[in-house]
Amino acid sequence: MPQLARRMGRAKPSAIMLVAEKARQLKAQGRDIISFSIGVPNFLPGAHVYEAARIALERDSGQYGSNRGTDALLDAFLKHIESAGLTGYTRAHCATGIGAKHVLYNLCEALLDEGDGFAFATPYWTTYVDIGEIVGARIQLLPCPPEQDYKLVPDQLEAALASKPKIFLFNNPANPTGMVYTREEISALADVVARHPDTWIITDDIYHRMVFDGVGYHNFLHARPELRERVIFVDSLSKTYGMPGWRVGFMAGPEAVARAVTTLNSNHITNVPEVATAAAIAAFDGPQDVPAAKVVEFQARRDQVMAALESIPGLVCPMPRGAFYAFPDVSVAFGRTHTPTGLRIESDVDLCNALLEAKGVACVPGSAFGEPRALRISYTCPEAQLAPGLQRFREFFAELA
Ligand SMILES: Cc1ncc(COP(=O)(O)O)c(C=O)c1O
């Protein structure tokens, strides 16, 4: 029988999806499950987005579209990033894709040859490793443990960039930790980046509108505009506008990179579909009240989650300042037993399994993100489930001996 390509030996199904699948199975068996597992925003965009999609359906040309993205979509994106302080870009600097995940995949295809260094912080969004492995990159993990608030520090970045990785990928606000870098932190890291001209910098900033506590959103480009010839900004509708299923992602960066991504599009997706394009334009150009209200709501939820976590002795959770995740260090539970069920906990995976079995609460083990001492709580579940889910979480820890 013919074989799959060798690269498929390196491709793994998403660990996050495996937890979600187990939770779904238990639910199907009639169990009362509260899911803190999937990173979806769990709200719908405003009515104007659906209206734009309906109109687009009526006018649908039925034709192939632009490999880069339509002019109207690129213009809407350009206006959107201008409001984040990223100015001076034109359509030629931009490209679109089927979600940010696809854009990131394209960028890795476009920039990495086999064996090239691909550096990013741990904890990381799982997909970075998966894409890196599929394209045959040499992954360089930069460990950022809870003791350093899950954040990269300049000396660490300096040491990593000295080995000239082809790409340094930076995620701010971060999934899975919710960490947000301050202006000063970004500026110090940008100084390091500026000293290493052989490395492309991808900033995966798809959560940049979801920042709390007035910390603000900062990009290397704000600190050092001259980095523009090497920085590639990645964005998406998914989280900001509650539109993960619409699959529209973006990049802005050097023209040659945008051209390369467009060429790749021409060889697989061809174009972002017309109806999704119309919905995306409406999301960017229309009223921003839904995303604005969600940031306020998520900050209040963050407070609720942190209050619960802080009440658990021995559990440590650096304060998330953005996105919709908390990433507590739960290693205090290792080596203990959940007394009512007799389930023994030696690892993050044991803990997540026991929590799901005993309390019906689904979280993702930290090892999926490269930090086996932690687990991820995604707190966008229906409002009525948040307090009971947190209560069960606390009960679980209280029942450990
Ligand atoms: C850090 C990060 N980057 C990119 C993505 C992908 O987003 P999209 O839905 O646009 O593909 C996600 C989705 O979870 C994410 O958390």
The ligand as an ORCA input file, in Angstrom:
! r2SCAN-3c Opt
* xyz 0 1
  C      -2.797     32.705     19.827
  C      -3.698     32.284     18.727
  N      -3.338     32.536     17.450
  C      -4.108     32.175     16.418
  C      -5.312     31.527     16.619
  C      -6.124     31.131     15.417
  O      -7.187     31.960     15.180
  P      -8.120     31.762     13.911
  O      -9.450     31.337     14.418
  O      -8.183     33.117     13.263
  O      -7.516     30.758     13.023
  C      -5.729     31.217     17.916
  C      -6.977     30.478     18.141
  O      -7.225     29.930     19.178
  C      -4.905     31.627     19.001
  O      -5.264     31.395     20.265
*
